[in-house]
Amino acid sequence: MLDTDRKNFSGASRYVLDAELAAIVNISMALEMPLLLKGEPGTGKTMLAHAIAESLGMPLIVLNVKSSMKLVEALYQYDTLTRLNDSRFGDSTRDVSRIEDYIKMGKIGQAFTAEARNVLLIDEIDKADTDFQDDMLDVLDQMEFDIIEIDKTVTAVHRPVIIITSNAKKDLSDPFLGRCNFHHIAFPDPKMMRKIVRVHFPEIDAALMENAVETFYRLRELEGIEKRPATRELINWIRALGADPDFKPKHLSRGDIPFLGVLFKKSQDYQKAGALVSRRKLF
């Protein structure tokens, strides 16, 4: 039976949420299934976990996945070096015969052993190999794992709310996909982007809003751009424009576009955009 008494997620102070995304978050919590989020960088996948934690008043634990990471690192670490030093120098209050004193929980271990229910964000799972992905979901299904050095099973005190993100750089295995709920976060259209901008800048000048958003989408559509500017770049760009006492919104409408380095983070993209802007090719 589903737990209908749990709190529902309906957004947070700085996260604009559409109805479809809210629904899949809430059904994933009700079904106690991980929610896999895909979408290009900057679409708010990671920030969604922060928003859920804020909205539901839960701690947030973040596992940043790396390509070289082994699953055991996410579960726990056995600090053999410290134990060796303690045994050699004898100046520690720890008992070197107690191996458990040298076991430190990884991020998944922390989520399992926390006294309060929490949100566990597993960020950029597509960086990991297939074995890591599938073995991790076994642990998350069973809500337990073994610490082999002390022959102990760690069982989750509370089942975390699990959010997994992927930038779709690498295909995920079918077993992995089958054990998650899925949502693709599309890049915001201009109407949604205006809502997002207003959340961050409630008193923004209307002319600045319209000119900045229009220019931003023109820049995103430039051909040959490897890393298109995302929402966070737009927010930072508007902040930069507002900090320049000489800037006027009408500058953008006539093709005078400052601070391209806030929007474009790769040299070739920056150079290409700069060349087009200098020749007034955007308008």
Phi, psi and omega in degrees: 000137180284148178274099183275357181271353181290153178294144174263149178268127181229016179117175180221176189299328183235029179227117179273124190239133173267165188297322182295317180292319178301319182295316182289328175297312184290323179289328177294320177293319180294320180277353182057047178243147173297146175253118179265123180249129174240160180153159182294156179305140177091007180268002174097017181296309181293319181295336178299318179298319176298319181293320178298314180299317179296313185296319185266000178066037181249149171295152177247128175242128187244123172256108176272109186284137176240156185297329183268002188288138172259150184302322183301330179295327179282340181269304180197165173230137175261113186276079183292327182295315179296320179296320179296316179297320179297321181288330182281320189255340172062024182251024180251152176279351179284150176268110185296344178281347179262094183299328182300336178290346182249014176262124177242135182286136169281189185294319177292319176300319178297319180295323181288323187266355180297145181287334180247151176297142186222171173260125178254113177262120175253101194264128177063057181296337181292350175285337185274160177280170186298321180298317177302312183300309185291319179293324178297318180292331173301314179297316182290330174294312186279341182058037176199159174207162183258140168259103191290332183294334181237010178051054183229141175258126176263120179249138183299132175290317176226146175282120180290159165280118190252120176244127180240131180247152177215136174269009176061030177283340182216142180293142175266154185290155178299317177301322179297310182298325183290343184255009178235153160280156188227142172212134175261121178269107180286156177294136184301141172281170184303324180296313178294323181296323177297322177297318180296316180298318181294329176297319182279331182227077186301333184251025183296140176297135184300321181293320177296316179304306186294316182291320181292315181294316180298315180295320180303313181290329174296318180293323178295333184271002178300137180287144174081009178279127182281315181237097181290143179299141183250185184303317182296327177292321177298314180300314180294325180293316177298322177298319179294318178299318180292337181274351181267110184295341182267354184280140173232140180307329181295341177301319183293320183294339178257010174090011177268098191244104181274168171059042178298336179291345174283330184269321185246124188254355177251140186304314184294324178293316180299317181293318180295314179296318180298321180294318180292320180295317182296333179263007180056045183269359182271338188234000000 
